[in-house]
Amino acid sequence: MGAGSDSTVRRAHPILFGSIILFSIIEMCIAAWLLSRYNTRHNYPFPSVRIRVRYILFCSVWTIVVGTIFLVLFWITAAGSIFTSVAAHFIFLFITFVFWIAAAAAITETLGGGLSCSHQNFWAYCGQLNAIEGFAWMIWILVFFTLIMVIIRGIAAARSGGGYGGGLVSNTA
């Protein structure tokens, strides 16, 4: 792993993880607000809609908490911790990838691919449901690209003899 690729990872990691965390915070806020409305007013169209919004809220909180831990640990010790290793990043990102593809697919299936808010009166909170769907797919795409980056770094680390337990960046920087 060369010094040029190390500096790229040192720049890209905080940008990618920061973006994932930021969009997860937005998703969490929308899902929490919507869920509070559903719980107090009982105006969800189907019980499955409320359950899927709950699952998206869980995915958001999971991504915020664990993603922030990985981001802070990367800032503190990018190359010297098992928690900043290629393997640890892969495990976290793979689990998060599965969570978000399930969340995005579930809400998309519930909404039939999206709602046209100007042509319907059945769905309360139409705009918020569309926003939840859009942010879920956006977070999934960011997690997917970050997972690809980690896989590429893992292949480079394995080829250079560092193994998958090595850091995303080399110890010399």
C-alpha positions as CSV (number, residue, x, y, z in Angstrom):
1,M,0.0,0.0,0.0
2,G,1.6,3.2,-1.2
3,A,1.8,6.5,0.5
4,G,-0.4,8.1,-2.2
5,S,-3.2,5.6,-1.5
6,D,-2.8,6.1,2.2
7,S,-3.3,9.8,1.9
8,T,-6.4,9.2,-0.3
9,V,-7.9,6.9,2.3
10,R,-7.1,9.4,5.1
11,R,-9.1,12.0,3.2
12,A,-11.9,9.8,1.9
13,H,-12.7,7.9,5.1
14,P,-13.9,10.9,7.1
15,I,-15.8,12.2,4.1
16,L,-17.6,8.9,3.4
17,F,-18.3,8.1,7.0
18,G,-19.3,11.7,7.8
19,S,-21.7,11.7,4.8
20,I,-23.2,8.3,6.0
21,I,-23.6,9.6,9.5
22,L,-25.1,13.0,8.4
23,F,-27.7,11.3,6.1
24,S,-28.4,8.8,8.9
25,I,-29.1,11.6,11.3
26,I,-31.5,13.2,8.8
27,E,-33.2,9.8,8.3
28,M,-33.4,9.3,12.0
29,C,-35.1,12.6,12.5
30,I,-37.7,12.1,9.8
31,A,-38.4,8.5,10.9
32,A,-38.6,9.4,14.6
33,W,-41.0,12.3,13.8
34,L,-43.1,10.1,11.6
35,L,-43.2,7.3,14.1
36,S,-44.2,9.7,16.9
37,R,-47.1,10.9,14.7
38,Y,-48.1,7.3,13.9
39,N,-48.0,6.4,17.6
40,T,-50.0,9.4,18.9
41,R,-52.5,9.8,16.1
42,H,-52.8,6.1,15.0
43,N,-53.1,7.3,11.4
44,Y,-50.7,4.9,9.7
45,P,-52.3,3.4,6.6
46,F,-51.2,-0.2,7.5
47,P,-49.4,-1.6,10.5
48,S,-46.6,-2.7,8.1
49,V,-45.9,0.9,7.4
50,R,-45.3,1.7,11.0
51,I,-43.1,-1.4,11.5
52,R,-41.0,-0.5,8.5
53,V,-40.5,3.1,9.7
54,R,-39.4,1.6,13.1
55,Y,-36.9,-0.6,11.3
56,I,-35.5,2.4,9.4
57,L,-35.2,4.2,12.7
58,F,-33.2,1.3,14.1
59,C,-31.0,1.3,11.0
60,S,-30.4,5.0,11.4
61,V,-29.4,4.7,15.1
62,W,-27.2,1.7,14.4
63,T,-25.4,3.6,11.6
64,I,-25.0,6.8,13.7
65,V,-23.6,5.0,16.8
66,V,-21.3,2.5,15.2
67,G,-20.3,4.7,12.3
68,T,-19.3,7.5,14.7
69,I,-17.2,5.0,16.8
70,F,-15.4,3.9,13.6
71,L,-14.9,7.5,12.5
72,V,-13.5,8.7,15.9
73,L,-11.3,5.6,16.1
74,F,-9.9,6.3,12.6
75,W,-9.1,9.9,13.6
76,I,-7.3,8.7,16.8
77,T,-5.5,5.7,15.5
78,A,-5.9,5.1,11.8
79,A,-3.3,2.3,11.6
80,G,-2.8,0.9,15.1
81,S,-6.1,-0.6,16.3
82,I,-8.0,-3.8,15.5
83,F,-11.1,-1.6,15.4
84,T,-9.7,0.4,12.5
85,S,-8.6,-2.7,10.6
86,V,-9.8,-3.7,7.2
87,A,-11.6,-6.7,8.7
88,A,-13.5,-4.7,11.3
89,H,-14.5,-2.1,8.7
90,F,-15.7,-4.9,6.3
91,I,-17.8,-6.5,9.1
92,F,-19.4,-3.3,10.1
93,L,-20.1,-2.1,6.5
94,F,-21.4,-5.5,5.4
95,I,-23.9,-5.7,8.3
96,T,-24.9,-2.0,7.6
97,F,-25.2,-2.8,3.9
98,V,-27.6,-5.6,4.6
99,F,-29.6,-3.5,7.1
100,W,-30.0,-0.6,4.6
101,I,-30.8,-2.7,1.6
102,A,-33.5,-4.4,3.6
103,A,-34.8,-1.1,4.9
104,A,-34.8,0.6,1.5
105,A,-36.4,-2.3,-0.3
106,A,-39.1,-2.7,2.4
107,I,-40.2,0.9,2.3
108,T,-40.0,1.0,-1.5
109,E,-42.2,-2.1,-1.6
110,T,-44.7,-0.5,0.8
111,L,-44.9,2.7,-1.1
112,G,-45.1,1.0,-4.5
113,G,-41.9,2.6,-5.6
114,G,-42.7,6.1,-4.4
115,L,-45.8,8.2,-3.9
116,S,-47.1,11.0,-6.0
117,C,-48.2,13.4,-3.3
118,S,-50.2,15.7,-5.5
119,H,-52.4,12.8,-6.8
120,Q,-53.4,11.0,-3.7
121,N,-55.3,11.5,-0.4
122,F,-54.8,8.0,1.2
123,W,-51.3,8.3,2.6
124,A,-50.8,10.8,5.5
125,Y,-47.3,12.3,5.6
126,C,-46.7,11.5,1.9
127,G,-43.7,13.8,1.6
128,Q,-42.0,12.4,4.7
129,L,-42.5,8.8,3.5
130,N,-40.9,9.8,0.1
131,A,-38.0,11.4,2.0
132,I,-37.5,8.3,4.1
133,E,-37.4,6.2,1.0
134,G,-35.0,8.5,-0.8
135,F,-32.6,8.8,2.1
136,A,-32.6,5.1,2.7
137,W,-31.5,4.5,-0.8
138,M,-28.9,7.3,-0.6
139,I,-27.4,5.8,2.6
140,W,-27.3,2.4,1.0
141,I,-25.4,3.7,-2.0
142,L,-22.9,5.5,0.3
143,V,-22.4,2.3,2.4
144,F,-22.0,0.3,-0.8
145,F,-19.3,2.5,-2.2
146,T,-17.5,2.6,1.2
147,L,-17.7,-1.2,1.3
148,I,-16.1,-1.4,-2.2
149,M,-13.4,0.9,-1.0
150,V,-12.7,-1.3,2.0
151,I,-12.6,-4.4,-0.1
152,I,-10.1,-2.8,-2.5
153,R,-8.0,-1.8,0.5
154,G,-8.3,-5.3,1.9
155,I,-7.0,-6.8,-1.4
156,A,-4.1,-4.4,-1.5
157,A,-3.3,-5.1,2.2
158,A,-3.4,-8.9,1.6
159,R,-1.1,-8.6,-1.5
160,S,1.4,-6.5,0.4
161,G,1.6,-9.0,3.2
162,G,-0.3,-7.0,5.8
163,G,-3.4,-9.3,5.9
164,Y,-7.0,-8.3,6.5
165,G,-6.3,-7.6,10.1
166,G,-4.1,-4.7,9.1
167,G,-5.2,-1.1,9.2
168,L,-6.8,0.8,6.3
169,V,-3.6,2.8,6.1
170,S,0.0,1.8,6.8
171,N,1.7,2.5,10.1
172,T,4.1,4.9,8.6
173,A,2.6,8.3,7.8
